[in-house]
Amino acid sequence: MATLQQLQEFVAEICKKTSSSALDFPELFKIGEPKYPIPFFGNLLKAEIVTVGLNPSADEFKNPGWQNGFSETILANRLLNYFSDPHKWFEKWSEALRELVGAPSYTESRVVHLDISPRATSSFGGFNETQAEQFEIMLRQDIAWLFQTLAKFLNPKIVLVAGTASKRKYIDDLISECAGINSFKLTSRSSAEGIQCRFWKLEGHGKCIPVFFSGSSPSDRRNPERLAENFRLNADLLNSFLT
């Protein structure tokens, strides 16, 4: 089992690497806000369920709980206790999770959230062509940390993925494309109930983890209730992995 010290060292490594590579993506970030990487949200050392999105919200750092000058140790502790005051974006994830047996939640440390990239950029929906190209390069580079997090710190009962990686690609497709180079593979795709929903298996590092994908995420403004609906439609199979 991973230790708090190992987790703090991992956060320090990501801080160092995101800082050194930030100039590779100059047009993606807001000016004047803290720019901490967020490799996880919640208690990574206890969680048994993982939710996965694209990257931290563009306005994450508007929360007064974020300040400039955090050490890596303070940052790691802030992330472990993140759900004492979470961003409202997580409300839709929480609604969807309540469709599952036992209503697992972030606040009770049963669920942790990971993103493809730990960097809080501006919203990708407003990117021009150059920014969109930079963003995809960043995602393909940063996704290595998601795979490392799964390999080093987690052995979850299920991984729940939702949303798009670009205007043309879903997140599960990006994970599939990048898994091999990170010593994982996404296999056994099967259909699921709902719009753009499917099941997978994520295999690697001695693990075989069921994955559920919903094309609709908490960022779906046209259909804000669809994520919970997709969970409800697939609750029987999802719950079979949790009991």
NORKA-V739599 format. One record per residue. N is the residue number from 0. RES is the residue in one small letter. PSI is psi as a letter, one per 30 degrees, with the letter a starting at -180 (999 if undefined). NEAR is the number of other ideal C-beta (glycine too) atoms within 12 Angstrom. D_FIRST is the distance of its C-alpha to the first C-alpha in whole Angstrom. Layout:
n:N res:RES psi:PSI near:NEAR d_first:D_FIRST
n:N res:RES psi:PSI near:NEAR d_first:D_FIRST
This chain:
n:0 res:m psi:k near:12 d_first:0
n:1 res:a psi:l near:23 d_first:4
n:2 res:t psi:l near:14 d_first:7
n:3 res:l psi:e near:20 d_first:10
n:4 res:q psi:e near:14 d_first:12
n:5 res:q psi:e near:19 d_first:10
n:6 res:l psi:e near:32 d_first:11
n:7 res:q psi:e near:27 d_first:14
n:8 res:e psi:e near:19 d_first:15
n:9 res:f psi:e near:33 d_first:15
n:10 res:v psi:e near:37 d_first:17
n:11 res:a psi:e near:24 d_first:19
n:12 res:e psi:e near:24 d_first:19
n:13 res:i psi:e near:34 d_first:20
n:14 res:c psi:e near:31 d_first:23
n:15 res:k psi:e near:15 d_first:25
n:16 res:k psi:e near:23 d_first:25
n:17 res:t psi:e near:35 d_first:26
n:18 res:s psi:e near:18 d_first:29
n:19 res:s psi:f near:14 d_first:30
n:20 res:s psi:g near:25 d_first:30
n:21 res:a psi:e near:25 d_first:32
n:22 res:l psi:f near:14 d_first:35
n:23 res:d psi:f near:20 d_first:35
n:24 res:f psi:h near:31 d_first:35
n:25 res:p psi:f near:15 d_first:38
n:26 res:e psi:g near:24 d_first:39
n:27 res:l psi:f near:35 d_first:36
n:28 res:f psi:l near:32 d_first:35
n:29 res:k psi:l near:21 d_first:37
n:30 res:i psi:k near:11 d_first:39
n:31 res:g psi:g near:9 d_first:38
n:32 res:e psi:l near:22 d_first:35
n:33 res:p psi:k near:27 d_first:32
n:34 res:k psi:h near:28 d_first:30
n:35 res:y psi:k near:35 d_first:26
n:36 res:p psi:k near:42 d_first:24
n:37 res:i psi:i near:44 d_first:22
n:38 res:p psi:f near:47 d_first:19
n:39 res:f psi:l near:43 d_first:17
n:40 res:f psi:j near:40 d_first:19
n:41 res:g psi:a near:40 d_first:17
n:42 res:n psi:i near:32 d_first:14
n:43 res:l psi:f near:43 d_first:11
n:44 res:l psi:f near:28 d_first:8
n:45 res:k psi:f near:27 d_first:10
n:46 res:a psi:k near:37 d_first:12
n:47 res:e psi:f near:29 d_first:13
n:48 res:i psi:k near:43 d_first:16
n:49 res:v psi:k near:42 d_first:17
n:50 res:t psi:k near:46 d_first:20
n:51 res:v psi:k near:45 d_first:22
n:52 res:g psi:a near:45 d_first:25
n:53 res:l psi:d near:42 d_first:27
n:54 res:n psi:l near:44 d_first:27
n:55 res:p psi:l near:43 d_first:27
n:56 res:s psi:k near:31 d_first:30
n:57 res:a psi:f near:24 d_first:33
n:58 res:d psi:g near:17 d_first:34
n:59 res:e psi:e near:37 d_first:30
n:60 res:f psi:g near:28 d_first:31
n:61 res:k psi:f near:18 d_first:34
n:62 res:n psi:k near:23 d_first:32
n:63 res:p psi:f near:8 d_first:33
n:64 res:g psi:f near:22 d_first:29
n:65 res:w psi:k near:26 d_first:29
n:66 res:q psi:l near:15 d_first:31
n:67 res:n psi:k near:13 d_first:32
n:68 res:g psi:g near:10 d_first:30
n:69 res:f psi:k near:23 d_first:26
n:70 res:s psi:l near:16 d_first:24
n:71 res:e psi:e near:26 d_first:21
n:72 res:t psi:e near:19 d_first:19
n:73 res:i psi:e near:22 d_first:22
n:74 res:l psi:e near:33 d_first:21
n:75 res:a psi:e near:34 d_first:17
n:76 res:n psi:e near:21 d_first:18
n:77 res:r psi:e near:32 d_first:21
n:78 res:l psi:e near:42 d_first:19
n:79 res:l psi:e near:29 d_first:16
n:80 res:n psi:g near:23 d_first:19
n:81 res:y psi:e near:33 d_first:21
n:82 res:f psi:g near:31 d_first:23
n:83 res:s psi:f near:17 d_first:24
n:84 res:d psi:i near:17 d_first:27
n:85 res:p psi:l near:29 d_first:26
n:86 res:h psi:k near:29 d_first:29
n:87 res:k psi:f near:18 d_first:31
n:88 res:w psi:e near:35 d_first:30
n:89 res:f psi:f near:32 d_first:27
n:90 res:e psi:e near:20 d_first:30
n:91 res:k psi:e near:33 d_first:31
n:92 res:w psi:e near:45 d_first:27
n:93 res:s psi:e near:30 d_first:27
n:94 res:e psi:e near:24 d_first:30
n:95 res:a psi:e near:41 d_first:29
n:96 res:l psi:f near:41 d_first:26
n:97 res:r psi:f near:21 d_first:28
n:98 res:e psi:f near:30 d_first:29
n:99 res:l psi:l near:35 d_first:26
n:100 res:v psi:k near:21 d_first:26
n:101 res:g psi:f near:19 d_first:25
n:102 res:a psi:i near:21 d_first:25
n:103 res:p psi:k near:35 d_first:22
n:104 res:s psi:l near:28 d_first:22
n:105 res:y psi:e near:37 d_first:20
n:106 res:t psi:f near:24 d_first:21
n:107 res:e psi:g near:19 d_first:19
n:108 res:s psi:g near:23 d_first:16
n:109 res:r psi:f near:28 d_first:16
n:110 res:v psi:k near:41 d_first:17
n:111 res:v psi:l near:42 d_first:16
n:112 res:h psi:k near:48 d_first:19
n:113 res:l psi:l near:41 d_first:19
n:114 res:d psi:l near:43 d_first:22
n:115 res:i psi:e near:45 d_first:23
n:116 res:s psi:k near:40 d_first:24
n:117 res:p psi:g near:42 d_first:23
n:118 res:r psi:k near:42 d_first:27
n:119 res:a psi:j near:37 d_first:29
n:120 res:t psi:l near:40 d_first:32
n:121 res:s psi:l near:27 d_first:36
n:122 res:s psi:k near:23 d_first:36
n:123 res:f psi:f near:37 d_first:36
n:124 res:g psi:f near:19 d_first:39
n:125 res:g psi:g near:15 d_first:41
n:126 res:f psi:k near:23 d_first:41
n:127 res:n psi:a near:14 d_first:44
n:128 res:e psi:e near:12 d_first:43
n:129 res:t psi:e near:14 d_first:42
n:130 res:q psi:e near:23 d_first:40
n:131 res:a psi:e near:26 d_first:38
n:132 res:e psi:e near:19 d_first:38
n:133 res:q psi:e near:29 d_first:36
n:134 res:f psi:e near:37 d_first:34
n:135 res:e psi:e near:32 d_first:33
n:136 res:i psi:e near:20 d_first:33
n:137 res:m psi:e near:39 d_first:30
n:138 res:l psi:e near:36 d_first:28
n:139 res:r psi:f near:27 d_first:28
n:140 res:q psi:e near:27 d_first:27
n:141 res:d psi:f near:40 d_first:24
n:142 res:i psi:f near:37 d_first:23
n:143 res:a psi:e near:31 d_first:21
n:144 res:w psi:e near:36 d_first:18
n:145 res:l psi:e near:44 d_first:18
n:146 res:f psi:e near:35 d_first:17
n:147 res:q psi:e near:30 d_first:15
n:148 res:t psi:e near:43 d_first:13
n:149 res:l psi:e near:39 d_first:13
n:150 res:a psi:e near:24 d_first:12
n:151 res:k psi:e near:27 d_first:9
n:152 res:f psi:f near:36 d_first:7
n:153 res:l psi:k near:38 d_first:9
n:154 res:n psi:i near:26 d_first:10
n:155 res:p psi:l near:33 d_first:13
n:156 res:k psi:e near:28 d_first:16
n:157 res:i psi:l near:38 d_first:18
n:158 res:v psi:k near:43 d_first:19
n:159 res:l psi:j near:47 d_first:22
n:160 res:v psi:k near:48 d_first:24
n:161 res:a psi:k near:44 d_first:28
n:162 res:g psi:a near:37 d_first:31
n:163 res:t psi:l near:30 d_first:32
n:164 res:a psi:f near:37 d_first:31
n:165 res:s psi:a near:28 d_first:35
n:166 res:k psi:f near:14 d_first:39
n:167 res:r psi:f near:11 d_first:38
n:168 res:k psi:k near:25 d_first:35
n:169 res:y psi:l near:31 d_first:32
n:170 res:i psi:e near:42 d_first:29
n:171 res:d psi:e near:38 d_first:27
n:172 res:d psi:e near:25 d_first:30
n:173 res:l psi:e near:36 d_first:29
n:174 res:i psi:e near:44 d_first:25
n:175 res:s psi:e near:29 d_first:27
n:176 res:e psi:e near:23 d_first:29
n:177 res:c psi:f near:31 d_first:26
n:178 res:a psi:e near:30 d_first:23
n:179 res:g psi:e near:18 d_first:25
n:180 res:i psi:f near:16 d_first:25
n:181 res:n psi:g near:29 d_first:21
n:182 res:s psi:g near:18 d_first:20
n:183 res:f psi:l near:32 d_first:20
n:184 res:k psi:k near:25 d_first:23
n:185 res:l psi:j near:35 d_first:24
n:186 res:t psi:l near:21 d_first:26
n:187 res:s psi:h near:17 d_first:28
n:188 res:r psi:k near:22 d_first:30
n:189 res:s psi:l near:17 d_first:32
n:190 res:s psi:l near:17 d_first:34
n:191 res:a psi:l near:29 d_first:33
n:192 res:e psi:l near:21 d_first:35
n:193 res:g psi:l near:30 d_first:36
n:194 res:i psi:k near:21 d_first:37
n:195 res:q psi:h near:27 d_first:35
n:196 res:c psi:k near:34 d_first:32
n:197 res:r psi:l near:31 d_first:31
n:198 res:f psi:k near:31 d_first:28
n:199 res:w psi:l near:33 d_first:26
n:200 res:k psi:k near:27 d_first:23
n:201 res:l psi:j near:40 d_first:20
n:202 res:e psi:k near:25 d_first:19
n:203 res:g psi:l near:24 d_first:17
n:204 res:h psi:h near:21 d_first:15
n:205 res:g psi:g near:11 d_first:15
n:206 res:k psi:k near:24 d_first:14
n:207 res:c psi:j near:23 d_first:17
n:208 res:i psi:k near:36 d_first:17
n:209 res:p psi:k near:33 d_first:21
n:210 res:v psi:k near:41 d_first:22
n:211 res:f psi:k near:48 d_first:25
n:212 res:f psi:k near:44 d_first:27
n:213 res:s psi:k near:45 d_first:30
n:214 res:g psi:f near:29 d_first:33
n:215 res:s psi:k near:33 d_first:33
n:216 res:s psi:l near:41 d_first:31
n:217 res:p psi:f near:33 d_first:31
n:218 res:s psi:g near:33 d_first:34
n:219 res:d psi:j near:27 d_first:36
n:220 res:r psi:f near:14 d_first:39
n:221 res:r psi:e near:11 d_first:42
n:222 res:n psi:i near:20 d_first:40
n:223 res:p psi:f near:20 d_first:37
n:224 res:e psi:f near:21 d_first:37
n:225 res:r psi:e near:28 d_first:36
n:226 res:l psi:e near:41 d_first:32
n:227 res:a psi:e near:30 d_first:32
n:228 res:e psi:e near:24 d_first:35
n:229 res:n psi:e near:38 d_first:33
n:230 res:f psi:e near:41 d_first:30
n:231 res:r psi:e near:25 d_first:33
n:232 res:l psi:f near:23 d_first:34
n:233 res:n psi:g near:32 d_first:31
n:234 res:a psi:e near:27 d_first:30
n:235 res:d psi:e near:17 d_first:30
n:236 res:l psi:e near:26 d_first:28
n:237 res:l psi:e near:35 d_first:25
n:238 res:n psi:f near:23 d_first:25
n:239 res:s psi:f near:16 d_first:25
n:240 res:f psi:f near:27 d_first:21
n:241 res:l psi:f near:26 d_first:20
n:242 res:t psi:999 near:15 d_first:22
